[in-house]
Amino acid sequence: MELVLNVLSWLLLLSGAAFIVIGAFGMWRLPDFYTRLHPAGLTDTMGAGLILLGLLLQAEAGMVAIKLLIIAVLLLFTSPTSGHATARAALAAGLRPWQAKDDDKAMGEGGDK
């Protein structure tokens, strides 16, 4: 039983780390502020959530498990809320979403111009 818990815990920890790396790559590659908010939210919610679940399976003391669950619930509510508030504040400050140039749109529709 202990081997199964260890394997499952490591799978959750590695999955969470993979989400964080993919989210960091997405934040680096995407073109504007609004599209970068999506991988930032994934990194916070899924990456940290999976890591916390992996740590929860390794927790031997009940108090540690309760604290990890409280942190997970807190992240589950605050991360999407902060991403939404950040996007609304940027829009209110006048930051407009990125749009493709006319040349890019023409190339995307199949025409070579």
C-alpha positions, 0 to 999 in steps of 0.5 A: 500500500505504501508503494502505491501511495508513493508512486501516486504521490510522485505522479502528482508532484511531477504532473504539477511540475509539468503544469508549472513548466508549461505555464511558464513557457506559455507566459514567455511565448504568448503575445500579450498581457491577456493571453498570458493570464491564462497560463498564469492561472493554470500554473497557480491552480493546476500546478500548485494544486497537483503539487499540494495533492502529492504532498498531501499523500506524503503527509503522515501527521493529520495536522499537516494534511489539514493545513495542506487542504486549507492551502489547496482550498484557498488557492482554488478560490483566490487564483481565478479571482485574482486573474479575473480582477487583474484582467478587469483592472488592465481593461479599465486602465486602457490596455487593449487586447492584442489583435493580428495585423491585416497582413497576418489575417490575410495570410491566415485566411489562405491568401498569399499577399 
